[in-house]
Amino acid sequence: MDVFYREWERRSPGETRDLSRSRALADALGLLNPGVPVLVVVGSKGKGTAATYASAYLAAAGLRVCTVTSPGLRSDRDRIRVDGRALSAAELAALRDVLEEAIAALPPRSHGYLAPTGLFTLSGVRHAREVDADAIVLEAGMGGRSDEVSLFSPDVAAITPIFLEHAHILGDTPAQIAKEKAGVAGPGTVVVSAPQSAEVSEALGDVQRMRPGDSGLPLGLLPAGLGRTNAELGVVAARRLPGIAEPPPETLRDVLASIVLPGRLSWHDVPGTATRLLVDSAVDRTGVAAALAAARRAWDEIDHVVVCLPDHKDLDGAIAELEGLPVTFARLPWPRLGFTRPLPPAWDVVDAADATRESLAALGRRVVVLGTVYFTGHVLGAVDASTERLFVTAAVRRPF
């Protein structure tokens, strides 16, 4: 069993992640003081976009930046990147070996487990040291105070929009969830927040609040739809890191213009067919509405929608937005994700594994794919979408 998932796979019912065990592992690996600026991204939605734009900005400024996002797009290699490039299989294997040895030296676990997202976070910080990175950008897996990103005393914390998600795990209200996520900040952390609801804003207290346009970037360098705010947040937060100089305008333009965001309002042809997909990891009513609006701007009509939303996502909101459209609902086979809520009787229901090139092409020429990133990542794999690089920088790098 892969070391990243071993303890999680063997967890007992009701057992939770053990942050103290993660801290002990980080300490054993010498990672608790990374020695370079650390930017952490927390929130309910849009963390990957914010992390990507923050990383691209730092790379344009001439830094070698190591980025950890969660989950991977098509594979675990996608979780850790240097200057936008995913790890090679050999690099991931080497990190796996380091973890294997270090975990074996820990005392036997008595309660709690090492979470996969946390182990990828630690591995990313380890990799940053190996490649002599100048800055680290970490996307939290789910929480803030309870997530392994909190082990690294970030210089800057960026907070994307927060809503009621993972209720009864992170908190029972958006305000409680906001406080848990903001708990990632240490005494010296600069906290920058995207626009929030009144309830969340009050819970966050005295933080720096980003307004639309604060990045100073032209709209042509920002993604469309809901991702625009999170992209600006990433750039604004990156500017707050200590010692960061503004990139040359031409370099910044070129690097940001090269950004691709697979699974975030991204367009893909199904190879060998006339079918085109709009893929978006929308998980609430607002996101679904934005994705449908983007599809309708490009197409006269939508032939079909494929959606995958576990029980803890905003299924009711998605149902309301998808009314009148032909829909197929895909279910993932993982016990940790429930798919028990009632669906409209007109919807088809399939296993996620049945979303193949052939089945997607059979749905029509204009197909929208929505839902959790685990599913959109599966679809990206099915159509062989490239996820090797999220952006390109032409700056000269030291060899490593």
C-alpha positions in Angstrom: 0.0 0.0 0.0 1.4 3.4 -1.0 3.0 5.2 2.0 1.0 8.4 1.3 -2.3 6.5 1.9 -1.3 3.6 4.2 -2.4 5.0 7.6 -5.5 6.6 6.1 -6.6 3.3 4.5 -6.0 1.5 7.8 -7.9 4.0 10.0 -10.5 2.8 12.4 -14.1 4.1 12.3 -14.2 7.5 13.9 -10.4 7.9 13.8 -9.2 11.4 12.8 -5.9 12.8 11.4 -3.2 13.2 14.0 -1.6 16.6 13.6 0.9 16.0 16.4 2.1 12.9 14.6 2.5 15.0 11.4 4.5 17.5 13.4 6.8 14.8 14.8 7.3 13.6 11.2 8.1 17.1 10.0 10.5 17.6 12.8 12.3 14.3 12.1 12.7 15.4 8.5 13.9 18.9 9.5 11.1 20.7 7.8 9.5 22.8 10.5 11.6 25.8 9.6 11.7 25.9 5.7 14.0 28.8 5.6 12.2 30.5 2.7 9.0 32.6 2.6 5.8 30.5 2.8 2.4 31.4 1.4 -0.6 29.3 2.5 -4.0 29.3 0.7 -7.1 28.3 2.6 -10.8 28.6 1.9 -13.8 26.7 0.6 -13.4 27.1 -3.1 -10.8 28.5 -5.6 -7.7 27.6 -3.6 -6.0 25.9 -6.6 -6.5 29.0 -8.7 -5.2 31.3 -6.1 -2.2 29.1 -5.5 -1.4 28.9 -9.2 -1.6 32.6 -9.8 0.5 33.3 -6.6 3.1 30.8 -7.8 3.2 32.2 -11.4 3.6 35.8 -10.0 6.6 34.6 -7.8 8.1 32.8 -10.8 7.8 35.9 -12.9 9.6 37.8 -10.1 12.6 35.5 -10.7 12.0 33.1 -7.8 12.1 29.3 -8.0 8.8 28.4 -6.4 7.6 25.1 -5.1 3.8 24.6 -5.1 1.7 22.0 -3.3 -2.0 21.7 -4.3 -4.7 19.2 -3.4 -5.8 16.9 -4.8 -3.9 16.0 -7.9 -5.5 16.7 -11.3 -4.7 13.4 -13.1 -2.2 11.8 -10.7 -0.3 12.4 -7.5 2.6 13.9 -9.5 0.3 16.9 -10.1 0.2 17.7 -6.3 3.8 19.0 -6.2 5.3 21.4 -8.8 8.3 23.6 -9.3 7.7 26.6 -11.5 4.4 25.1 -12.6 5.9 21.8 -13.7 4.6 18.6 -12.1 7.0 16.2 -10.4 8.5 13.4 -12.5 7.7 9.8 -11.5 11.3 9.4 -10.3 11.0 12.5 -8.1 7.8 11.3 -6.5 9.3 7.9 -6.0 12.3 9.4 -4.2 10.0 11.4 -1.9 8.0 8.3 -1.2 11.2 6.5 -0.1 12.1 9.3 2.2 8.7 9.2 3.8 8.8 5.4 4.2 12.0 5.5 6.1 11.0 8.5 8.3 7.6 7.1 9.2 9.1 3.7 10.1 11.3 5.5 12.7 8.3 7.1 14.4 6.7 5.5 17.5 3.8 3.2 16.6 0.6 5.1 16.3 -1.9 4.8 19.1 -4.6 7.1 17.8 -5.1 9.2 14.7 -3.4 8.7 11.3 -1.2 10.6 8.9 -3.5 12.1 6.3 -2.5 11.8 2.6 -2.9 15.5 2.0 -0.6 16.2 4.9 2.0 13.8 3.7 2.0 15.4 0.3 2.4 18.8 2.0 5.4 17.6 4.0 6.9 16.0 0.8 6.4 19.3 -1.1 8.3 21.2 1.6 11.0 18.5 1.5 11.2 18.8 -2.3 11.4 22.6 -2.1 14.6 22.2 0.0 16.0 19.7 -2.4 15.7 22.0 -5.4 16.8 25.1 -3.5 13.4 26.8 -3.9 13.1 30.5 -3.1 9.5 30.4 -2.0 6.8 27.8 -1.1 3.1 28.0 -1.9 0.9 25.5 0.0 -2.8 24.9 -0.6 -4.6 23.5 2.4 -6.3 20.2 1.9 -9.5 21.1 3.8 -9.1 23.1 7.0 -6.7 25.6 8.3 -5.7 25.2 12.0 -6.3 21.5 11.7 -4.4 21.1 8.4 -0.7 20.4 8.1 -0.1 23.7 6.4 -0.4 25.2 9.8 2.9 23.6 10.9 4.9 26.0 8.8 4.1 29.4 10.3 3.2 31.0 7.0 4.4 34.5 6.2 1.2 35.1 4.3 -2.2 33.4 4.4 -4.7 33.9 1.5 -8.3 33.2 2.3 -10.6 32.4 -0.7 -14.4 32.6 -0.3 -15.7 30.5 2.5 -19.1 28.9 2.7 -20.8 26.1 4.6 -18.9 23.0 3.5 -17.6 20.1 5.6 -20.2 21.0 8.2 -19.7 19.1 11.5 -16.1 18.6 10.6 -14.7 22.1 10.5 -17.7 23.8 12.1 -21.5 24.1 12.0 -21.7 27.6 10.6 -19.8 29.6 8.0 -18.5 31.7 10.8 -17.1 28.7 12.7 -15.5 27.3 9.5 -14.0 30.8 8.8 -12.4 30.8 12.2 -11.0 27.3 11.8 -9.5 28.2 8.4 -8.1 31.5 9.6 -6.4 29.6 12.5 -3.6 28.7 10.1 -2.1 32.1 10.7 0.6 32.6 13.3 1.5 35.8 15.2 3.5 37.3 12.3 1.3 36.1 9.4 -0.2 38.6 7.0 -3.8 37.5 6.3 -5.4 38.6 3.0 -9.0 37.7 2.3 -11.1 37.6 -0.8 -14.6 39.3 -0.5 -16.7 37.3 1.9 -20.3 37.2 3.2 -21.0 39.6 6.1 -21.1 36.6 8.6 -17.7 35.3 7.4 -16.1 38.8 7.3 -17.1 39.4 10.9 -15.7 36.1 12.0 -12.4 36.8 10.2 -12.0 40.1 12.1 -9.1 42.4 11.3 -7.5 41.0 8.2 -6.5 42.7 4.9 -9.5 42.6 2.5 -8.9 42.4 -1.2 -11.3 44.2 -3.5 -11.8 43.4 -7.2 -9.2 45.1 -9.2 -6.6 45.3 -6.4 -4.2 43.1 -8.4 -3.9 45.9 -11.0 -3.9 43.2 -13.7 -5.8 43.7 -17.0 -8.8 41.4 -17.4 -7.1 39.6 -20.3 -4.6 38.1 -17.8 -7.2 36.8 -15.5 -9.5 33.8 -15.8 -13.2 34.2 -16.6 -16.0 33.6 -14.2 -15.6 33.0 -10.5 -11.9 32.2 -10.8 -11.1 35.9 -11.4 -11.4 36.9 -7.8 -9.2 34.0 -6.6 -6.6 34.7 -9.2 -6.4 38.3 -8.1 -6.2 37.1 -4.5 -3.2 34.9 -5.4 -1.3 37.8 -6.9 -2.2 40.2 -4.1 -1.1 37.7 -1.5 2.2 36.9 -3.4 3.1 40.6 -3.3 2.8 40.5 0.5 5.6 38.0 0.9 8.8 39.5 2.4 11.5 40.6 0.0 9.4 40.2 -3.2 10.2 42.6 -6.0 7.6 43.5 -8.6 8.3 41.4 -11.8 9.1 43.3 -15.0 5.8 44.0 -16.7 6.6 42.1 -19.9 7.7 39.0 -17.9 4.7 39.1 -15.7 2.4 39.4 -18.7 4.1 36.5 -20.5 4.0 34.2 -17.5 0.4 34.9 -16.5 -0.7 34.6 -20.1 0.7 31.1 -20.2 -1.4 29.9 -17.3 -3.7 27.0 -17.9 -6.3 25.8 -15.3 -7.5 22.3 -16.2 -10.9 21.5 -14.7 -11.7 25.2 -14.1 -13.9 26.3 -17.0 -11.5 24.5 -19.3 -12.4 23.3 -22.8 -11.3 19.9 -24.2 -12.0 18.0 -27.3 -12.7 14.3 -26.9 -10.0 12.7 -29.1 -11.2 11.2 -32.3 -14.7 12.6 -32.0 -16.7 15.8 -32.7 -17.5 16.2 -29.0 -16.2 19.2 -27.0 -16.3 19.4 -23.2 -16.5 22.3 -20.8 -15.0 20.9 -17.6 -15.4 22.8 -14.3 -15.0 21.7 -10.7 -18.2 23.5 -9.6 -19.7 22.2 -6.4 -22.4 24.7 -5.5 -25.3 26.5 -7.2 -23.2 29.7 -7.9 -20.5 27.7 -9.6 -22.9 25.5 -11.6 -24.7 28.7 -12.8 -21.4 30.3 -13.8 -20.3 27.2 -15.8 -23.6 26.9 -17.6 -23.5 30.6 -18.5 -20.0 30.1 -20.0 -21.3 27.1 -22.0 -24.2 29.1 -23.3 -22.0 32.0 -24.4 -20.0 29.6 -26.5 -22.8 27.2 -27.7 -26.3 27.7 -29.0 -27.4 24.8 -26.7 -26.0 22.3 -24.3 -26.5 18.7 -25.4 -25.8 17.1 -22.0 -24.5 17.7 -18.5 -22.5 15.2 -16.5 -22.3 16.0 -12.8 -20.7 14.4 -9.7 -21.6 15.8 -6.3 -21.2 13.9 -3.1 -23.7 14.4 -0.3 -21.7 17.2 1.4 -21.8 19.4 -1.7 -24.6 21.7 -2.8 -26.7 19.1 -4.7 -29.9 21.0 -4.2 -28.5 24.1 -5.7 -27.1 22.1 -8.7 -30.5 20.5 -9.2 -32.2 23.8 -9.4 -29.7 25.2 -11.9 -29.8 22.1 -14.1 -33.6 22.0 -14.4 -34.7 21.3 -18.0 -31.3 19.9 -19.1 -30.5 16.3 -19.8 -28.2 15.2 -16.9 -26.2 12.1 -16.0 -25.1 11.8 -12.4 -21.8 10.0 -11.7 -21.0 8.3 -8.4 -17.5 7.7 -7.2 -16.9 4.3 -5.5 -15.2 5.6 -2.4 -16.8 5.0 1.0 -15.6 8.3 2.4 -17.9 10.1 -0.1 -21.6 9.5 0.3 -24.0 9.5 -2.7 -27.2 8.8 -0.9 -29.3 11.9 -1.6 -32.4 11.7 -3.8 -32.0 12.7 -7.4 -34.5 13.9 -10.0 -36.1 10.9 -11.6 -35.2 12.0 -15.1 -31.5 11.9 -14.4 -29.4 8.9 -15.5 -27.0 7.5 -12.9 -23.7 5.8 -13.7 -20.5 4.9 -12.0 -17.7 7.5 -12.4 -15.6 4.9 -14.1 -18.2 4.7 -16.9 -17.3 8.2 -17.9 -15.0 7.2 -20.8 -14.2 8.8 -24.1 -16.8 6.7 -25.8 -19.6 7.4 -23.3 -18.9 11.1 -23.2 -18.9 11.4 -27.0 -22.3 9.5 -27.1 -23.9 12.3 -25.1 -23.6 14.8 -27.9 -21.2 17.4 -29.3 -21.6 20.0 -26.5 -21.2 18.4 -23.1 -20.7 20.1 -19.7 -18.8 18.2 -17.0 -19.2 19.5 -13.4 -18.5 18.4 -9.9 -15.9 17.4 -7.4 -12.3 17.6 -8.5 -11.8 13.9 -8.1 -14.3 13.4 -10.8 -13.2 16.2 -13.1 -9.7 14.9 -12.8 -10.9 11.5 -14.0 -12.5 13.1 -17.0 -9.3 15.0 -17.8 -7.5 11.7 -17.8 -10.1 10.1 -20.0 -9.6 12.8 -22.7 -5.8 12.9 -22.1 -5.7 16.5 -21.1 -2.3 17.9 -20.4 -1.7 18.7 -16.8 2.2 18.7 -16.8 2.6 22.5 -16.7 0.2 25.1 -15.3 2.4 28.0 -16.5 5.7 28.6 -18.3 8.4 31.0 -17.3 11.3 31.8 -19.6 13.5 33.0 -16.8 16.9 31.3 -16.6 17.0 28.9 -13.7 19.8 27.3 -11.7 20.2 23.7 -12.7 18.9 21.1 -10.3 
